[in-house]
Amino acid sequence: MVEFGNEIFGGSGRSARMPRSGAYFMRRTLVRLLLLLFRHTPAYTFPLLRRLYWNLQAEAINSRWGRSEADYVVIGRIIALVAPERILDVGCGSGRLYPLYQSFPFIREIWGQDIARSALELAATLHGWPKGRLVDTPIPQLAFPDRYFDLVISHRVLQHIPPGEIVQTVRTLCRISRFVYINELQDSDQMPPTPYMFKHDYVPIFTRFGFRVKESGHLGKQTWFLFAAQQA
Ligand SMILES: C[S@@+](CC[C@H](N)C(=O)[O-])C[C@H]1O[C@@H](n2cnc3c(N)ncnc32)[C@H](O)[C@@H]1O
């Protein structure tokens, strides 16, 4: 397997911190303070504060959604269609989708990326991540060669990228992969944007980088897209 200097850890994994009640209440208070700050200032646009917020949220996200398999059928179908050898899960959180990826023997490399190190620690502990690596490099700085991946998965992640950064983020995904699957906040969700969740217009952005919609559909109220490079 090729490595690109982004590795945090892979292979056997590492132990996650167990939740302690004092730490839990401190984290909850900090999250609330940050949310207040995000609401009244452009604080979310500062990468350090954003990273802090998602680090504090990782365990809560894992307890709430870490076992959900609601999208396994759709993503499984996408994987069967694309038949990727290399897959990158951006904003992989605690690695909820890893068992699905593992069930396809033709996937040789599985990379997980997230800006929250605490989420990646959970992912390593829960899944070991034997087939790949976990990295906390911001998406625009991922140093993979062009088209290194066959498929990138972004489930409820690009929606957390501020408007000023979404174009360069998508540009990177289109550079490093042949196919990109996304499921992000859209009108169909019938939810308003928040200071940390944005409604982007994805089709024109992907089109700008030579990608077209290959498939799209709904999962409950959520809209998903599979974008393909023109030549893919
Ligand atoms: C709603 S959770 C989804 C987790 C996972 N994709 C899943 O479906 O279970 C959003 C995830 O995006 C991560 N995230 C937020 N902003 C990010 C960014 N700019 N780059 C990468 N990951 C980000 C968070 O740390 C969090 O793990």
The ligand as an ORCA input file, in Angstrom:
! r2SCAN-3c Opt
* xyz 0 1
  C     -22.896     14.151     10.849
  S     -21.290     13.465     11.075
  C     -21.281     12.176      9.828
  C     -20.288     11.088     10.125
  C     -20.202      9.957      9.079
  N     -19.967     10.451      7.743
  C     -21.443      9.103      9.084
  O     -22.189      9.091      8.107
  O     -21.687      8.417     10.093
  C     -20.282     14.732     10.352
  C     -18.784     14.389     10.372
  O     -18.097     15.320      9.538
  C     -16.886     15.692     10.170
  N     -16.480     16.980      9.609
  C     -16.988     18.206      9.828
  N     -16.352     19.122      9.077
  C     -15.428     18.452      8.358
  C     -14.452     18.831      7.381
  N     -14.297     20.111      7.029
  N     -13.668     17.879      6.845
  C     -13.810     16.577      7.217
  N     -14.706     16.152      8.132
  C     -15.507     17.076      8.696
  C     -17.231     15.706     11.657
  O     -16.096     15.624     12.477
  C     -18.147     14.491     11.753
  O     -17.416     13.319     12.015
*
